Amino acid sequence: MTLAGHPINEIVWLVAALLAAGALTGLLSGMLGVGGGGVLVPVLYETFGFMGVDPAIRMHMSVGTSLAVVGFTSLRSATSHARRGSVDLAVVRRLGPWVVCGVVLGVLLARSVPASGLKWAWVIFGTLMATKLAFGRDDWRLGTELPRSWLVELYAAFVGFVSVLLSIAGAAYMVTLLTLYGRPMLQAIGTSSAFGPLIAVPGLIGFMWAGWGITGTPPLSVGYSNLLAAALILPTSLLVAPLGVRIAHGVSRRTLEVAFAVFLYVVVARFLASLVGIAS
C-alpha cells in the first residue's frame, strides 16, 4: 500500500521521527528561551538524515521546512507584541521593504548553491550569533536614535538575507541593532518580532518555488518544504515547551544565553564536520 507513491511504512517512520523532532525542539526552545530555526534546522537536518533524505537536498529541506514553522510562530509573536504596544511601526515601515529584499536575494542564492553553501552560512553566521550571546552586553551603545543613513537599510537587507538562509526570524540581529541605538530591550524585542513574518512567509514561498519539481523529497513535500513535518512539529513543540520552561525556571537569563550559545557552537561544529568530510 502506498500514499503519493511512498510506502505506508515509510510514512509511519517519518511521522514518528518528526514527532520526536518536535518534542526535542519544544524542550530545547523552552529551556533556552528561543524558538524557530536556531533549534529546528539542526534537529530537522538530523531527522531527515535518519529518514534517508539525499544529503544533496537535506539542508535545503531543513531550512524550507523550518520556515513553515517559523512563519506561524513569528506571526503569533508579532501580533502579541503589537497588542501590548511594544512594536515601533515607524521602524518596521522604514526597514521592512529592505528586509524582504534581502530575503528574495537569499532565496535566489539558496536555489543556486549546493547544500554546502547553506552549511557554510550556518557556520559563519551561527558563530556570530553564538559569540554575541556568549560575550555581548546589553549596555553597549552606538547612539540614542537610529541614524538616517543608508547603512541602516543595508543592514536590514543583510538581516533578511542571512535570516532566510538560517531559517530564523531575524531577532538576534535586529534586537542588536535597536539596543545599540538606545531602544529599551522590551521595545527592541517587540519591534524585531514584527520582522519575523516578513522573513518567514516570503522565505517559505521562495523555498517552495526553489525546490519545485525536485525529486527525492520526503512524502507530502512542496518544493523544499515538508508540510507533514511542519504540521507535526508545530503542535508537538508547543506541547512540550512548558516542560523545558519548568526545567529552566530559576535559571538566570545570562545562563540561558550562554547555554544557547554553546548549543549553537555545537551545531556549527556539526555542520563544519560534515563540510570537511568527518560526518555526513
C-alpha positions in Angstrom: 0.0 0.0 0.0 1.3 3.4 -0.9 0.5 7.1 -0.3 1.6 9.6 -3.1 4.0 6.9 -4.3 5.6 6.3 -0.9 5.1 3.0 1.1 2.9 3.3 4.2 5.7 2.1 6.5 7.9 5.0 5.2 5.1 7.4 6.2 4.8 5.8 9.7 8.6 6.1 10.3 8.6 9.7 9.1 5.7 10.6 11.4 7.4 9.0 14.4 10.7 10.8 13.7 9.1 14.2 13.2 7.0 13.8 16.4 10.3 13.2 18.2 11.9 16.1 16.5 9.0 18.4 17.5 9.3 17.2 21.1 13.1 17.9 21.2 12.6 21.3 19.6 10.0 22.2 22.2 12.2 21.0 25.0 15.2 23.0 23.8 13.2 26.0 23.0 11.6 26.1 26.4 14.9 25.5 28.2 16.8 28.1 26.2 14.1 30.7 25.8 14.3 30.6 22.0 12.4 29.0 19.1 12.4 28.7 15.4 15.2 27.8 13.1 18.0 28.2 15.6 16.9 25.0 17.2 14.7 23.5 14.4 17.1 23.4 11.4 19.8 21.2 13.1 17.0 19.0 14.5 15.4 18.6 11.1 18.8 18.0 9.5 19.4 15.0 11.7 15.8 13.8 11.3 15.9 13.9 7.5 19.2 12.2 7.7 17.7 9.4 9.8 14.9 9.1 7.2 17.5 8.7 4.4 16.9 12.0 2.6 19.5 12.7 0.0 22.3 14.8 1.5 22.2 17.0 -1.6 18.8 18.4 -0.6 18.7 17.6 3.1 19.9 21.1 4.2 17.5 22.8 1.8 14.7 20.7 3.1 15.6 21.5 6.7 15.6 25.3 6.1 12.5 25.3 4.0 10.5 23.2 6.4 11.7 25.2 9.4 10.4 28.4 7.7 6.9 26.9 7.6 7.0 26.6 11.4 8.8 30.0 12.0 6.2 31.7 9.8 3.4 30.7 12.2 5.2 31.2 15.4 6.7 34.6 14.4 3.3 35.9 13.3 1.8 34.9 16.6 4.7 36.6 18.5 4.4 39.8 16.4 0.6 40.1 17.0 1.1 39.6 20.7 3.8 42.3 21.0 1.7 44.6 18.8 -1.3 44.3 21.2 1.0 45.3 24.1 2.2 48.4 22.2 5.9 47.3 22.1 6.2 47.4 18.3 7.7 50.6 16.7 5.8 50.7 13.4 7.8 53.5 12.1 10.9 51.3 12.2 9.0 48.4 10.6 7.8 50.6 7.8 11.2 52.0 7.2 13.2 48.8 7.2 10.6 46.2 6.3 10.9 46.5 2.5 14.7 46.2 2.8 14.4 43.0 4.9 12.1 41.5 2.2 14.6 42.4 -0.5 17.3 40.6 1.5 15.0 37.6 1.8 14.5 37.5 -2.0 18.3 37.6 -2.6 18.8 34.8 0.0 16.2 32.6 -1.7 17.8 33.2 -5.1 21.2 32.3 -3.7 19.8 29.2 -1.9 18.3 28.0 -5.2 21.6 28.0 -6.9 24.0 26.9 -4.2 24.6 23.3 -3.1 23.9 22.1 0.4 27.5 23.0 1.4 26.6 26.7 0.8 23.8 26.7 3.3 26.0 24.8 5.8 28.7 27.5 5.4 26.1 30.1 6.1 25.3 28.4 9.3 28.9 28.0 10.2 29.7 31.7 9.7 26.6 33.4 10.9 25.7 30.8 13.5 29.2 31.5 15.0 28.5 35.3 15.0 25.1 34.7 16.8 26.7 32.4 19.4 29.6 34.8 20.0 27.1 37.7 20.5 25.1 35.6 23.0 28.2 34.5 24.8 30.2 37.7 25.0 27.8 40.5 24.1 26.4 43.1 26.6 23.0 44.8 26.7 24.6 48.1 27.7 26.7 48.5 24.6 25.6 51.7 22.8 26.4 53.5 19.5 23.8 56.3 19.9 20.3 57.2 21.1 18.4 57.1 17.8 18.7 55.1 14.6 20.7 57.2 12.2 19.3 58.4 8.9 21.9 56.5 6.9 21.7 54.1 4.0 23.9 51.8 6.1 20.9 51.1 8.3 18.8 50.0 5.3 21.7 47.9 4.0 21.9 46.2 7.4 18.2 45.4 7.2 18.7 43.8 3.8 21.6 41.8 5.3 19.3 40.6 8.1 16.7 39.4 5.7 19.4 37.7 3.6 21.1 35.9 6.4 17.9 35.1 8.3 16.2 33.2 5.4 19.4 31.2 4.8 19.4 30.2 8.5 15.6 30.0 8.8 15.5 32.3 11.8 13.1 35.3 12.4 15.9 37.8 12.5 15.6 38.9 16.1 19.2 38.0 17.0 20.3 40.7 14.6 17.5 43.2 14.8 17.5 43.3 18.6 21.2 44.0 18.5 20.7 46.9 16.1 17.9 48.5 18.1 19.6 48.2 21.5 22.8 49.6 20.2 20.8 52.7 19.4 19.2 53.1 22.7 15.9 51.3 22.4 14.7 49.6 25.6 15.0 45.8 25.4 11.2 45.2 25.5 10.6 47.5 22.6 13.6 46.1 20.7 12.3 42.6 21.1 8.7 43.6 20.2 9.8 45.6 17.1 12.1 42.8 16.0 9.3 40.3 16.2 7.4 42.2 13.5 10.1 41.4 11.0 9.7 37.6 11.6 6.7 37.2 9.3 8.4 39.4 6.7 11.3 36.9 6.6 9.5 33.6 7.1 6.5 34.0 4.8 8.2 35.1 1.6 11.1 32.8 2.6 8.8 29.8 2.7 7.2 30.7 -0.6 10.7 31.1 -2.1 11.9 27.7 -0.9 8.8 26.0 -2.2 9.5 27.6 -5.6 13.2 26.9 -5.5 12.6 23.2 -4.9 9.6 22.8 -7.3 10.0 19.6 -9.2 12.9 18.3 -7.2 12.9 14.5 -6.8 13.8 12.5 -3.7 12.0 14.8 -1.2 10.1 13.2 1.8 6.4 12.4 1.4 4.0 15.4 1.4 6.6 18.0 0.4 6.1 21.1 -1.7 9.4 22.1 -3.1 11.9 22.3 -0.3 9.3 22.4 2.4 7.8 19.3 4.0 4.3 20.2 5.1 3.8 17.0 7.1 6.9 17.8 9.2 5.7 21.4 9.8 2.2 20.2 10.8 3.6 17.6 13.2 6.4 19.7 14.7 4.4 22.8 15.5 1.8 21.4 17.9 4.2 18.9 19.4 6.8 21.6 20.1 4.2 23.8 21.7 3.0 21.0 23.9 6.5 20.1 25.2 7.9 23.6 25.5 6.3 24.1 29.0 8.4 21.2 30.3 11.6 23.0 29.0 10.3 26.2 30.7 9.9 24.4 34.0 13.4 23.0 33.7 14.8 26.5 33.0 12.8 28.0 35.9 15.0 29.9 38.3 18.0 30.0 35.9 19.2 33.4 35.1 18.8 34.9 31.6 22.6 35.1 31.3 22.9 31.4 32.0 20.4 30.6 29.3 22.1 32.9 26.8 25.4 31.1 27.4 23.6 27.7 27.1 22.1 28.7 23.8 25.5 30.0 22.6 27.0 26.6 23.5 24.2 24.8 21.6 24.9 27.0 18.5 28.6 26.3 18.7 27.8 22.5 18.8 25.6 22.9 15.7 28.3 24.9 13.9 30.8 22.2 14.8 28.4 19.5 13.4 28.0 21.3 10.1 31.7 22.1 9.9 32.5 18.5 10.4 30.2 17.5 7.5 31.9 20.1 5.3 35.3 18.7 5.9 34.2 15.1 5.5 34.2 14.0 9.1 30.5 13.5 9.2 27.7 13.3 6.7 
